[in-house]
Amino acid sequence: MDKDFKELQKKLNIKFKNSDLLKQAFVHRSYLNENPAFELNHNERLEFLGDAVLELVVTEYLYKNYPDLAEGEMTSLRAALVNSQMLAQIADRLGFNNFLYLSKGEAKEVGRGRQYILANTFESFTGAYYLDQGYQAAAEFISVSLLPELKNIIDKKLWRDHKSLFQEAAQERVSITPNYEVLSESGPDHDKNFKVGVYLGKELVAQGEGASKNEAQQQAAENALKLKNW
């Protein structure tokens, strides 16, 4: 199952010196379980490196371009920019989906599992590009593909924690502090799914789902803000 990475490089307007490094960035661990003779390792070490590069580039950009922001605000902005949902969205837009090496089972997964794989692949690609071309080239790739999303995050206050926003709005409008309850949980320990409800008093306002209680609470709060039109 060979893939034409020249096509991807052309689309991104970049050129790798080491084509194996580029290819490895797209190899998910599950693929090697079914194809143990494959010539390359999986992308998890590259992902680890790319995560650090991404964090440094975004942090440096925020530090230089937003001198009035406090440390906590920069941390929240960075978290909103490099979360898995955002990275998956960018990876999908860049066409990374077409180049993934996945097991047959993972290839069928199109929900949250695929989102995490795409987000991780964005990080592994960044790590591979950094190793191949250096910091400046990696920073340029990030500034073209990811940093433009910052304006939308700031304009729509997406960097603010949804739970905090809903709590402020609820206290201001109805003088009630929201409370959260786990409605159900399913799946094995390594792949849990939580369903959480957010309440104002006894009123169930909205529900959210996620791989952790906090993720589910955040989604519930986000849905509650939309439903209440706050």
N, CA, C and O of each residue as an XYZ file, in Angstrom:
920
protein
N       0.850     -1.190      0.000
C       0.000      0.000      0.000
C       0.887      1.242      0.000
O       1.079      1.879      1.036
N       1.427      1.580     -1.176
C       2.322      2.732     -1.233
C       1.548      3.996     -1.528
O       0.548      3.986     -2.246
N       2.031      5.084     -0.959
C       1.323      6.351     -1.102
C       2.250      7.369     -1.767
O       3.466      7.326     -1.581
N       1.676      8.266     -2.528
C       2.473      9.238     -3.275
C       2.689     10.496     -2.428
O       1.897     11.438     -2.466
N       3.782     10.480     -1.668
C       4.058     11.622     -0.793
C       4.547     12.843     -1.563
O       4.610     13.944     -1.017
N       4.895     12.642     -2.842
C       5.274     13.805     -3.679
C       4.072     14.732     -3.824
O       4.193     15.957     -3.828
N       2.915     14.099     -3.942
C       1.656     14.859     -4.086
C       1.419     15.736     -2.845
O       1.036     16.900     -2.962
N       1.652     15.164     -1.667
C       1.463     15.918     -0.425
C       2.469     17.064     -0.320
O       2.112     18.181      0.054
N       3.725     16.779     -0.652
C       4.752     17.818     -0.574
C       4.459     18.968     -1.535
O       4.697     20.139     -1.236
N       3.938     18.594     -2.686
C       3.582     19.624     -3.682
C       2.454     20.508     -3.137
O       2.487     21.732     -3.265
N       1.462     19.862     -2.531
C       0.326     20.601     -1.975
C       0.769     21.548     -0.867
O       0.276     22.672     -0.764
N       1.708     21.082     -0.035
C       2.169     21.883      1.099
C       3.314     22.830      0.728
O       3.741     23.660      1.530
N       3.800     22.681     -0.513
C       4.906     23.507     -0.998
C       6.161     23.337     -0.129
O       6.816     24.307      0.252
N       6.466     22.074      0.168
C       7.671     21.767      0.952
C       8.373     20.578      0.299
O       7.786     19.871     -0.519
N       9.647     20.367      0.674
C      10.370     19.202      0.137
C      11.236     18.600      1.229
O      12.104     19.268      1.790
N      10.992     17.329      1.524
C      11.793     16.601      2.496
C      13.075     16.080      1.843
O      13.061     15.628      0.699
N      14.181     16.150      2.586
C      15.423     15.526      2.112
C      15.336     14.024      2.339
O      15.738     13.228      1.491
N      14.794     13.644      3.522
C      14.674     12.234      3.889
C      13.212     11.801      3.766
O      12.395     12.073      4.646
N      12.900     11.125      2.664
C      11.503     10.758      2.402
C      10.981      9.721      3.408
O       9.778      9.651      3.658
N      11.886      8.915      3.982
C      11.463      7.930      4.988
C      10.929      8.604      6.247
O      10.006      8.109      6.894
N      11.525      9.734      6.576
C      11.102     10.494      7.757
C       9.664     10.997      7.563
O       8.842     10.947      8.477
N       9.392     11.475      6.365
C       8.045     11.952      6.031
C       7.047     10.792      6.109
O       5.970     10.925      6.691
N       7.417      9.666      5.521
C       6.535      8.498      5.496
C       6.255      7.989      6.916
O       5.123      7.636      7.248
N       7.305      7.958      7.748
C       7.163      7.449      9.111
C       6.176      8.282      9.932
O       5.502      7.758     10.819
N       6.096      9.565      9.635
C       5.185     10.456     10.365
C       3.732     10.009     10.244
O       2.895     10.403     11.057
N       3.427      9.198      9.246
C       2.043      8.777      8.993
C       1.767      7.327      9.395
O       0.679      6.805      9.152
N       2.761      6.681     10.011
C       2.607      5.265     10.369
C       2.041      5.134     11.792
O       2.721      5.423     12.777
N       0.804      4.700     11.869
C       0.168      4.470     13.169
C       0.598      3.106     13.693
O       0.803      2.164     12.928
N       0.729      3.022     15.013
C       1.171      1.774     15.649
C       0.353      0.563     15.186
O       0.897     -0.525     14.997
N      -0.960      0.760     15.006
C      -1.845     -0.356     14.636
C      -1.458     -0.991     13.298
O      -1.669     -2.186     13.093
N      -0.887     -0.183     12.382
C      -0.509     -0.694     11.061
C       0.593     -1.743     11.194
O       0.597     -2.751     10.486
N       1.534     -1.488     12.120
C       2.659     -2.401     12.295
C       2.228     -3.721     12.928
O       2.860     -4.756     12.716
N       1.149     -3.676     13.705
C       0.632     -4.927     14.282
C       0.204     -5.895     13.187
O       0.365     -7.108     13.318
N      -0.342     -5.346     12.106
C      -0.802     -6.187     10.984
C       0.276     -6.360      9.913
O       0.204     -7.277      9.095
N       1.276     -5.473      9.925
C       2.334     -5.510      8.901
C       3.716     -5.436      9.573
O       4.445     -4.460      9.398
N       4.068     -6.486     10.347
C       5.316     -6.438     11.131
C       6.580     -6.317     10.275
O       7.631     -5.918     10.776
N       6.483     -6.656      8.998
C       7.668     -6.588      8.131
C       7.854     -5.200      7.511
O       8.805     -4.975      6.764
N       6.948     -4.275      7.820
C       7.047     -2.915      7.261
C       8.396     -2.292      7.625
O       8.888     -2.464      8.741
N       8.990     -1.565      6.666
C      10.389     -1.129      6.823
C      10.609      0.002      7.829
O      11.749      0.280      8.200
N       9.533      0.657      8.274
C       9.697      1.802      9.177
C       8.999      1.570     10.515
O       8.119      0.718     10.633
N       9.404      2.336     11.510
C       8.772      2.265     12.825
C       7.515      3.140     12.831
O       7.260      3.868     11.871
N       6.730      3.069     13.912
C       5.541      3.931     14.016
C       5.960      5.370     14.360
O       7.140      5.650     14.567
N       4.977      6.269     14.415
C       5.272      7.706     14.488
C       5.270      8.304     15.902
O       5.313      9.526     16.044
N       5.221      7.475     16.941
C       4.998      8.030     18.290
C       6.160      8.863     18.823
O       5.937      9.841     19.536
N       7.391      8.495     18.490
C       8.537      9.310     18.936
C       8.551     10.653     18.202
O       8.868     11.689     18.786
N       8.207     10.616     16.925
C       8.115     11.870     16.159
C       7.007     12.770     16.717
O       7.138     13.993     16.763
N       5.932     12.135     17.132
C       4.798     12.864     17.730
C       5.241     13.577     19.015
O       4.881     14.730     19.252
N       6.016     12.880     19.828
C       6.543     13.436     21.074
C       7.396     14.675     20.787
O       7.276     15.696     21.464
N       8.251     14.569     19.781
C       9.118     15.685     19.401
C       8.298     16.837     18.822
O       8.497     18.001     19.170
N       7.375     16.485     17.934
C       6.557     17.514     17.276
C       5.711     18.311     18.242
O       5.508     19.512     18.061
N       5.213     17.635     19.279
C       4.427     18.293     20.317
C       5.238     19.410     20.972
O       4.722     20.502     21.213
N       6.520     19.127     21.260
C       7.400     20.119     21.889
C       7.709     21.277     20.941
O       7.732     22.435     21.356
N       7.947     20.959     19.660
C       8.225     22.003     18.661
C       7.014     22.923     18.516
O       7.140     24.147     18.502
N       5.856     22.310     18.412
C       4.594     23.039     18.274
C       4.395     24.001     19.442
O       4.054     25.169     19.260
N       4.619     23.478     20.640
C       4.429     24.288     21.842
C       5.387     25.474     21.864
O       4.999     26.584     22.229
N       6.639     25.241     21.473
C       7.632     26.317     21.478
C       7.297     27.383     20.438
O       7.361     28.576     20.733
N       6.944     26.967     19.232
C       6.633     27.923     18.157
C       5.431     28.791     18.541
O       5.459     30.011     18.381
N       4.378     28.145     19.048
C       3.168     28.893     19.428
C       3.458     29.819     20.612
O       3.001     30.961     20.638
N       4.218     29.320     21.590
C       4.553     30.128     22.759
C       5.368     31.356     22.355
O       5.104     32.467     22.816
N       6.353     31.145     21.494
C       7.202     32.254     21.029
C       6.361     33.294     20.288
O       6.539     34.498     20.471
N       5.442     32.808     19.447
C       4.586     33.725     18.682
C       3.701     34.561     19.621
O       3.577     35.774     19.448
N       3.104     33.914     20.592
C       2.244     34.622     21.555
C       3.055     35.632     22.364
O       2.604     36.752     22.602
N       4.239     35.232     22.778
C       5.100     36.105     23.579
C       5.478     37.379     22.801
O       5.460     38.486     23.341
N       5.820     37.185     21.513
C       6.274     38.332     20.703
C       5.135     39.219     20.231
O       5.296     40.434     20.112
N       3.968     38.606     19.958
C       2.886     39.377     19.321
C       1.804     39.867     20.269
O       0.993     40.713     19.892
N       1.779     39.350     21.495
C       0.751     39.769     22.457
C       1.412     40.176     23.785
O       1.283     39.484     24.795
N       2.122     41.315     23.757
C       2.889     41.730     24.945
C       2.028     42.035     26.173
O       2.532     42.052     27.296
N       0.747     42.274     25.963
C      -0.119     42.624     27.106
C      -0.735     41.407     27.799
O      -1.359     41.539     28.852
N      -0.561     40.233     27.211
C      -1.177     39.041     27.810
C      -0.371     38.514     28.985
O       0.856     38.444     28.928
N      -1.067     38.145     30.043
C      -0.419     37.523     31.201
C      -0.106     36.062     30.869
O      -0.601     35.518     29.881
N       0.709     35.449     31.697
C       1.133     34.063     31.472
C      -0.065     33.113     31.380
O      -0.115     32.253     30.501
N      -1.024     33.271     32.288
C      -2.202     32.403     32.299
C      -3.027     32.528     31.032
O      -3.553     31.537     30.525
N      -3.142     33.759     30.515
C      -3.918     33.986     29.281
C      -3.210     33.368     28.084
O      -3.850     32.792     27.204
N      -1.881     33.491     28.055
C      -1.116     32.878     26.957
C      -1.253     31.358     27.004
O      -1.366     30.704     25.968
N      -1.241     30.808     28.208
C      -1.394     29.355     28.370
C      -2.751     28.895     27.834
O      -2.837     27.881     27.141
N      -3.807     29.642     28.157
C      -5.162     29.289     27.687
C      -5.273     29.407     26.177
O      -5.886     28.561     25.527
N      -4.681     30.452     25.619
C      -4.717     30.637     24.162
C      -3.975     29.500     23.462
O      -4.448     28.941     22.472
N      -2.813     29.177     23.995
C      -2.027     28.093     23.391
C      -2.790     26.778     23.452
O      -2.809     26.020     22.482
N      -3.422     26.508     24.593
C      -4.189     25.264     24.762
C      -5.337     25.188     23.760
O      -5.633     24.116     23.231
N      -5.986     26.326     23.501
C      -7.101     26.363     22.546
C      -6.613     26.135     21.114
O      -7.338     25.600     20.275
N      -5.369     26.550     20.852
C      -4.829     26.430     19.496
C      -4.273     25.037     19.208
O      -4.385     24.549     18.084
N      -3.677     24.394     20.208
C      -3.027     23.106     19.942
C      -3.816     21.916     20.511
O      -3.254     20.840     20.712
N      -5.131     22.114     20.772
C      -5.909     20.972     21.264
C      -6.177     19.989     20.113
O      -6.025     20.333     18.941
N      -6.575     18.770     20.467
C      -6.690     17.714     19.457
C      -7.746     18.027     18.390
O      -7.596     17.658     17.226
N      -8.809     18.708     18.806
C      -9.872     19.042     17.847
C      -9.336     19.973     16.757
O      -9.584     19.765     15.569
N      -8.600     21.000     17.180
C      -8.041     21.962     16.222
C      -6.996     21.312     15.323
O      -7.015     21.499     14.106
N      -6.082     20.549     15.923
C      -5.020     19.924     15.127
C      -5.597     18.920     14.134
O      -5.115     18.807     13.007
N      -6.632     18.188     14.556
C      -7.282     17.224     13.656
C      -7.930     17.941     12.478
O      -7.866     17.478     11.340
N      -8.550     19.072     12.768
C      -9.216     19.876     11.734
C      -8.198     20.353     10.695
O      -8.450     20.288      9.491
N      -7.044     20.832     11.175
C      -6.000     21.323     10.268
C      -5.416     20.162      9.464
O      -5.212     20.277      8.255
N      -5.149     19.040     10.143
C      -4.589     17.863      9.459
C      -5.530     17.377      8.361
O      -5.091     16.996      7.276
N      -6.817     17.396      8.654
C      -7.820     16.980      7.670
C      -7.820     17.926      6.471
O      -7.890     17.503      5.318
N      -7.741     19.210      6.779
C      -7.720     20.232      5.719
C      -6.487     20.082      4.820
O      -6.546     20.347      3.619
N      -5.379     19.656      5.415
C      -4.129     19.493      4.656
C      -4.103     18.181      3.872
O      -3.169     17.920      3.114
N      -5.139     17.358      4.063
C      -5.234     16.107      3.311
C      -4.479     14.944      3.933
O      -4.215     13.955      3.250
N      -4.127     15.034      5.208
C      -3.349     13.983      5.869
C      -4.087     12.641      5.903
O      -3.462     11.580      5.925
N      -5.406     12.699      5.908
C      -6.218     11.478      5.944
C      -5.832     10.483      4.863
O      -5.847      9.273      5.089
N      -5.484     11.000      3.679
C      -5.200     10.138      2.521
C      -3.857      9.427      2.617
O      -3.565      8.551      1.803
N      -3.026      9.795      3.608
C      -1.666      9.248      3.668
C      -1.398      8.395      4.905
O      -0.283      7.913      5.102
N      -2.421      8.210      5.736
C      -2.253      7.447      6.974
C      -2.032      5.961      6.697
O      -2.672      5.375      5.824
N      -1.118      5.369      7.454
C      -0.937      3.913      7.456
C      -1.636      3.387      8.702
O      -1.145      3.568      9.817
N      -2.785      2.736      8.516
C      -3.612      2.285      9.632
C      -3.942      0.800      9.498
O      -3.913      0.240      8.403
N      -4.255      0.179     10.625
C      -4.768     -1.191     10.572
C      -6.147     -1.161      9.909
O      -6.755     -0.100      9.772
N      -6.630     -2.334      9.499
C      -7.955     -2.392      8.861
C      -9.029     -1.870      9.813
O      -9.960     -1.182      9.393
N      -8.896     -2.198     11.081
C      -9.880     -1.744     12.080
C      -9.862     -0.235     12.241
O     -10.910      0.410     12.240
N      -8.657      0.332     12.382
C      -8.535      1.786     12.558
C      -8.982      2.535     11.300
O      -9.508      3.645     11.386
N      -8.771      1.926     10.140
C      -9.155      2.578      8.887
C     -10.666      2.780      8.799
O     -11.139      3.689      8.117
N     -11.422      1.926      9.494
C     -12.888      2.053      9.478
C     -13.373      3.098     10.474
O     -14.494      3.593     10.360
N     -12.533      3.435     11.451
C     -12.918      4.379     12.512
C     -12.921      5.803     11.955
O     -11.897      6.296     11.481
N     -14.077      6.452     12.016
C     -14.144      7.816     11.480
C     -14.561      8.839     12.540
O     -14.680     10.028     12.243
N     -14.783      8.381     13.763
C     -15.243      9.290     14.815
C     -14.101      9.903     15.599
O     -13.112     10.374     15.037
N     -14.265      9.884     16.921
C     -13.298     10.530     17.798
C     -11.915      9.881     17.677
O     -10.890     10.556     17.778
N     -11.903      8.556     17.459
C     -10.632      7.842     17.317
C      -9.810      8.392     16.169
O      -8.605      8.602     16.309
N     -10.455      8.630     15.028
C      -9.750      9.176     13.867
C      -9.278     10.600     14.146
O      -8.205     11.004     13.699
N     -10.074     11.346     14.878
C      -9.693     12.722     15.222
C      -8.370     12.730     15.997
O      -7.478     13.529     15.714
N      -8.260     11.819     16.986
C      -7.023     11.744     17.771
C      -5.843     11.332     16.892
O      -4.744     11.867     17.029
N      -6.076     10.382     15.995
C      -4.997      9.939     15.104
C      -4.524     11.092     14.227
O      -3.321     11.284     14.050
N      -5.461     11.857     13.679
C      -5.098     12.998     12.827
C      -4.333     14.064     13.607
O      -3.346     14.614     13.119
N      -4.796     14.349     14.819
C      -4.116     15.350     15.661
C      -2.688     14.894     15.966
O      -1.744     15.681     15.889
N      -2.546     13.620     16.311
C      -1.208     13.080     16.603
C      -0.319     13.091     15.369
O       0.891     13.298     15.468
N      -0.927     12.865     14.199
C      -0.156     12.861     12.950
C       0.321     14.269     12.612
O       1.412     14.443     12.069
N      -0.490     15.272     12.932
C      -0.036     16.654     12.723
C       1.230     16.893     13.550
O       2.177     17.524     13.083
N       1.232     16.382     14.779
C       2.409     16.539     15.647
C       3.602     15.748     15.109
O       4.723     16.256     15.085
N       3.363     14.506     14.678
C       4.488     13.688     14.178
C       5.054     14.275     12.882
O       6.263     14.238     12.650
N       4.169     14.815     12.043
C       4.640     15.475     10.814
C       5.520     16.673     11.173
O       6.580     16.876     10.581
N       5.069     17.464     12.151
C       5.838     18.631     12.591
C       7.210     18.198     13.108
O       8.219     18.839     12.816
N       7.241     17.097     13.883
C       8.512     16.577     14.392
C       9.430     16.126     13.268
O      10.631     16.394     13.287
N       8.852     15.438     12.285
C       9.638     14.954     11.144
C      10.189     16.129     10.326
O      11.347     16.114      9.908
N       9.370     17.119     10.110
C       9.786     18.289      9.316
C      10.886     19.065     10.053
O      11.828     19.565      9.438
N      10.750     19.154     11.360
C      11.777     19.816     12.184
C      13.121     19.083     12.053
O      14.161     19.714     11.866
N      13.090     17.747     12.153
C      14.330     16.970     12.027
C      14.943     17.120     10.637
O      16.163     17.189     10.486
N      14.089     17.168      9.642
C      14.554     17.192      8.247
C      15.030     18.575      7.809
O      16.015     18.695      7.080
N      14.329     19.619      8.255
C      14.586     20.958      7.718
C      15.009     22.009      8.755
O      15.445     23.102      8.395
N      14.876     21.668     10.049
C      15.282     22.615     11.087
C      14.129     23.427     11.659
O      12.999     23.386     11.171
N      14.457     24.164     12.711
C      13.428     24.888     13.468
C      12.708     25.929     12.623
O      11.483     26.032     12.676
N      13.462     26.704     11.841
C      12.863     27.813     11.097
C      11.805     27.321     10.106
O      10.734     27.914      9.977
N      12.124     26.234      9.415
C      11.179     25.665      8.438
C       9.930     25.143      9.145
O       8.811     25.343      8.672
N      10.130     24.470     10.289
C       8.989     23.948     11.052
C       8.117     25.098     11.550
O       6.889     25.018     11.518
N       8.765     26.168     12.009
C       8.027     27.346     12.500
C       7.220     27.984     11.367
O       6.105     28.461     11.577
N       7.795     27.986     10.178
C       7.098     28.560      9.019
C       5.865     27.718      8.657
O       4.801     28.257      8.351
N       6.026     26.395      8.698
C       4.899     25.499      8.411
C       3.760     25.739      9.409
O       2.593     25.824      9.025
N       4.114     25.845     10.681
C       3.109     26.074     11.728
C       2.452     27.439     11.562
O       1.246     27.587     11.763
N       3.251     28.427     11.196
C       2.690     29.779     11.064
C       1.729     29.884      9.875
O       0.802     30.693      9.894
N       1.950     29.075      8.856
C       1.060     29.084      7.684
C      -0.180     28.225      7.925
O      -1.291     28.615      7.567
N       0.016     27.050      8.536
C      -1.100     26.099      8.649
C      -1.962     26.300      9.890
O      -3.173     26.087      9.843
N      -1.345     26.711     11.008
C      -2.068     26.719     12.281
C      -2.319     28.111     12.869
O      -3.420     28.402     13.335
N      -1.303     28.961     12.847
C      -1.423     30.253     13.539
C      -2.555     31.163     13.037
O      -3.076     31.957     13.820
N      -2.956     31.074     11.747
C      -4.095     31.905     11.323
C      -5.379     31.635     12.115
O      -6.266     32.487     12.155
N      -5.487     30.454     12.746
C      -6.685     30.127     13.532
C      -6.773     30.954     14.821
O      -7.826     31.029     15.453
N      -5.657     31.567     15.193
C      -5.609     32.319     16.451
C      -6.601     33.480     16.468
O      -7.228     33.756     17.490
N      -6.737     34.154     15.327
C      -7.649     35.315     15.259
C      -9.079     34.906     15.605
O      -9.758     35.583     16.377
N      -9.530     33.791     15.027
C     -10.878     33.286     15.292
C     -11.057     32.911     16.764
O     -12.101     33.174     17.361
N     -10.021     32.294     17.338
C     -10.056     31.894     18.751
C     -10.204     33.124     19.646
O     -10.968     33.117     20.611
N      -9.464     34.175     19.310
C      -9.520     35.408     20.116
C     -10.844     36.139     19.898
O     -11.485     36.573     20.855
N     -11.249     36.273     18.627
C     -12.497     36.996     18.304
C     -13.712     36.351     18.975
O     -14.583     37.049     19.494
N     -13.765     35.019     18.961
C     -14.926     34.310     19.514
C     -14.725     33.873     20.968
O     -15.545     33.155     21.540
N     -13.615     34.327     21.544
C     -13.282     33.988     22.946
C     -13.257     32.474     23.167
O     -13.632     31.989     24.235
N     -12.810     31.732     22.150
C     -12.772     30.276     22.257
C     -11.683     29.813     23.219
O     -11.668     28.657     23.641
N     -10.772     30.720     23.561
C      -9.695     30.358     24.485
C     -10.190     30.359     25.930
O      -9.536     29.837     26.833
N     -11.348     30.952     26.116
C     -11.935     30.914     27.457
C     -12.531     29.531     27.691
O     -13.139     28.940     26.799
N     -12.350     29.051     28.860
C     -12.866     27.768     29.276
C     -14.404     27.781     29.228
O     -15.021     28.659     29.831
N     -15.028     26.834     28.530
C     -16.489     26.837     28.385
C     -17.204     26.742     29.734
O     -18.248     27.359     29.941
N     -16.630     25.965     30.639
C     -17.248     25.837     31.971
C     -17.245     27.187     32.687
O     -18.234     27.569     33.314
N     -16.134     27.900     32.589
C     -16.042     29.224     33.225
C     -17.029     30.197     32.599
O     -17.706     30.951     33.298
N     -17.100     30.171     31.267
C     -18.016     31.078     30.555
C     -19.469     30.807     30.946
O     -20.241     31.736     31.186
N     -19.837     29.503     31.008
C     -21.220     29.159     31.351
C     -21.527     29.524     32.801
O     -22.620     29.992     33.118
N     -20.557     29.304     33.664
C     -20.765     29.647     35.080
C     -20.978     31.156     35.252
O     -21.882     31.590     35.965
N     -20.119     31.951     34.577
C     -20.266     33.421     34.653
C     -21.637     33.854     34.152
O     -22.321     34.654     34.790
N     -22.036     33.305     32.981
C     -23.317     33.687     32.370
C     -24.487     33.271     33.262
O     -25.436     34.034     33.443
N     -24.418     32.059     33.818
C     -25.513     31.551     34.663
C     -25.661     32.367     35.944
O     -26.773     32.686     36.367
N     -24.527     32.698     36.554
C     -24.584     33.487     37.789
C     -25.101     34.893     37.522
O     -25.840     35.467     38.322
N     -24.693     35.432     36.378
C     -25.098     36.796     36.016
C     -26.582     36.859     35.638
O     -27.276     37.804     36.011
N     -27.069     35.853     34.899
C     -28.430     35.926     34.345
C     -29.489     35.313     35.256
O     -30.595     35.841     35.373
N     -29.146     34.189     35.906
C     -30.185     33.520     36.710
C     -29.750     33.283     38.165
O     -30.459     32.645     38.943
N     -28.577     33.807     38.507
C     -28.040     33.688     39.880
C     -27.946     32.238     40.369
O     -28.185     31.950     41.542
N     -27.594     31.333     39.447
C     -27.419     29.915     39.817
C     -26.028     29.460     39.354
O     -25.582     29.808     38.260
N     -25.361     28.686     40.197
C     -24.089     28.074     39.798
C     -24.392     26.705     39.192
O     -25.026     25.872     39.839
N     -23.943     26.463     37.947
C     -24.214     25.164     37.303
C     -23.560     24.011     38.063
O     -22.516     24.185     38.692
N     -24.178     22.844     38.001
C     -23.505     21.652     38.531
C     -23.564     20.535     37.486
O     -24.471     20.484     36.655
N     -22.577     19.649     37.553
C     -22.390     18.614     36.527
C     -22.555     17.230     37.140
O     -22.095     16.962     38.249
N     -23.227     16.355     36.387
C     -23.401     14.971     36.843
C     -23.063     14.012     35.717
O     -23.424     14.241     34.563
N     -22.359     12.926     36.062
C     -22.083     11.878     35.071
C     -23.371     11.086     34.863
O     -23.900     10.492     35.802
N     -23.869     11.082     33.635
C     -25.112     10.367     33.314
C     -24.836      8.909     32.974
O     -25.628      8.022     33.289
N     -23.694      8.678     32.323
C     -23.309      7.292     32.025
C     -21.830      7.251     31.663
O     -21.239      8.258     31.274
N     -21.250      6.066     31.800
C     -19.888      5.864     31.303
C     -19.799      4.478     30.681
O     -20.425      3.527     31.149
N     -19.011      4.384     29.619
C     -18.921      3.105     28.905
C     -17.509      2.915     28.377
O     -16.694      3.837     28.394
N     -17.232      1.707     27.909
C     -15.938      1.401     27.297
C     -14.920      0.907     28.296
O     -15.070      1.109     29.501
N     -13.862      0.245     27.786
C     -12.783     -0.259     28.662
C     -11.973      0.905     29.237
O     -12.103      2.043     28.785
N     -11.145      0.615     30.228
C     -10.382      1.657     30.920
C      -9.532      2.511     29.983
O      -9.408      3.718     30.192
N      -8.945      1.901     28.950
C      -8.065      2.660     28.061
C      -8.852      3.469     27.020
O      -8.273      4.276     26.293
N     -10.158      3.251     26.951
C     -10.964      3.966     25.946
C     -12.342      4.301     26.517
O     -13.366      3.911     25.956
N     -12.357      5.014     27.618
C     -13.609      5.365     28.302
C     -14.387      6.420     27.526
O     -13.815      7.229     26.796
N     -15.684      6.393     27.699
C     -16.533      7.450     27.155
C     -17.514      7.880     28.245
O     -18.284      7.071     28.765
N     -17.468      9.163     28.576
C     -18.343      9.697     29.628
C     -19.429     10.566     29.018
O     -19.174     11.352     28.105
N     -20.630     10.418     29.527
C     -21.731     11.311     29.152
C     -22.092     12.111     30.402
O     -22.412     11.538     31.443
N     -22.039     13.425     30.293
C     -22.244     14.297     31.451
C     -23.374     15.278     31.173
O     -23.510     15.782     30.059
N     -24.185     15.545     32.194
C     -25.249     16.550     32.087
C     -24.887     17.773     32.908
O     -24.308     17.655     33.987
N     -25.234     18.966     32.389
C     -25.034     20.187     33.171
C     -26.410     20.710     33.581
O     -27.317     20.837     32.759
N     -26.537     21.004     34.855
C     -27.825     21.392     35.444
C     -27.776     22.822     35.979
O     -26.754     23.291     36.480
N     -28.921     23.495     35.852
C     -29.152     24.749     36.583
C     -30.278     24.422     37.561
O     -31.443     24.322     37.175
N     -29.915     24.257     38.826
C     -30.904     23.749     39.779
C     -31.260     22.334     39.385
O     -30.380     21.479     39.291
N     -32.556     22.068     39.149
C     -32.982     20.723     38.738
C     -33.132     20.592     37.232
O     -33.411     19.508     36.720
N     -32.944     21.704     36.522
C     -33.118     21.690     35.061
C     -31.870     21.145     34.373
O     -30.776     21.688     34.525
N     -32.052     20.053     33.605
C     -30.964     19.531     32.779
C     -30.894     20.393     31.529
O     -31.777     20.328     30.673
N     -29.845     21.199     31.423
C     -29.751     22.170     30.321
C     -29.176     21.527     29.062
O     -29.691     21.730     27.963
N     -28.104     20.750     29.229
C     -27.449     20.165     28.056
C     -26.591     18.982     28.477
O     -26.317     18.773     29.659
N     -26.174     18.210     27.470
C     -25.305     17.061     27.724
C     -24.051     17.173     26.880
O     -24.020     17.877     25.871
N     -23.013     16.462     27.314
C     -21.774     16.416     26.548
C     -21.120     15.062     26.707
O     -21.357     14.357     27.687
N     -20.289     14.699     25.729
C     -19.572     13.424     25.798
C     -18.087     13.661     25.623
O     -17.672     14.624     24.979
N     -17.287     12.772     26.203
C     -15.846     12.903     26.046
C     -15.097     11.726     26.620
O     -15.673     10.870     27.293
N     -13.785     11.689     26.343
C     -12.937     10.599     26.819
C     -12.563     10.773     28.287
O     -12.038      9.854     28.916
N     -12.836     11.959     28.828
C     -12.620     12.202     30.261
C     -13.826     12.973     30.782
O     -14.598     13.538     30.008
N     -13.981     12.990     32.114
C     -15.109     13.734     32.692
C     -14.986     15.213     32.348
O     -15.982     15.868     32.040
N     -13.760     15.740     32.402
C     -13.568     17.163     32.117
C     -13.937     17.493     30.675
O     -14.590     18.502     30.406
N     -13.514     16.632     29.751
C     -13.836     16.851     28.327
C     -15.350     16.842     28.117
O     -15.884     17.663     27.372
N     -16.033     15.914     28.776
C     -17.495     15.810     28.667
C     -18.169     17.034     29.288
O     -19.157     17.538     28.752
N     -17.639     17.512     30.414
C     -18.188     18.711     31.064
C     -18.015     19.938     30.176
O     -18.919     20.765     30.049
N     -16.837     20.040     29.563
C     -16.575     21.183     28.664
C     -17.569     21.185     27.499
O     -18.101     22.230     27.125
N     -17.809     19.997     26.934
C     -18.748     19.915     25.806
C     -20.168     20.232     26.255
O     -20.924     20.888     25.539
N     -20.525     19.755     27.456
C     -21.861     20.049     27.992
C     -22.037     21.561     28.185
O     -23.084     22.121     27.859
N     -20.999     22.208     28.720
C     -21.054     23.661     28.941
C     -21.148     24.411     27.613
O     -21.889     25.386     27.487
N     -20.381     23.938     26.622
C     -20.420     24.571     25.292
C     -21.818     24.437     24.687
O     -22.352     25.395     24.128
N     -22.410     23.240     24.802
C     -23.759     23.019     24.276
C     -24.800     23.854     25.026
O     -25.761     24.347     24.436
N     -24.590     24.001     26.329
C     -25.522     24.789     27.149
C     -25.484     26.262     26.736
O     -26.525     26.916     26.669
N     -24.297     26.779     26.463
C     -24.159     28.175     26.018
C     -24.919     28.403     24.710
O     -25.574     29.429     24.525
N     -24.815     27.414     23.799
C     -25.514     27.529     22.503
C     -27.031     27.443     22.707
O     -27.787     28.246     22.160
N     -27.463     26.461     23.500
C     -28.907     26.255     23.708
C     -29.570     27.453     24.404
O     -30.704     27.820     24.096
N     -28.845     28.039     25.333
C     -29.384     29.207     26.055
C     -29.180     30.501     25.271
O     -29.715     31.555     25.615
N     -28.377     30.381     24.189
C     -28.048     31.552     23.382
C     -27.364     32.628     24.230
O     -27.621     33.821     24.073
N     -26.485     32.175     25.135
C     -25.728     33.095     25.983
C     -24.390     33.385     25.319
O     -23.583     34.141     25.860
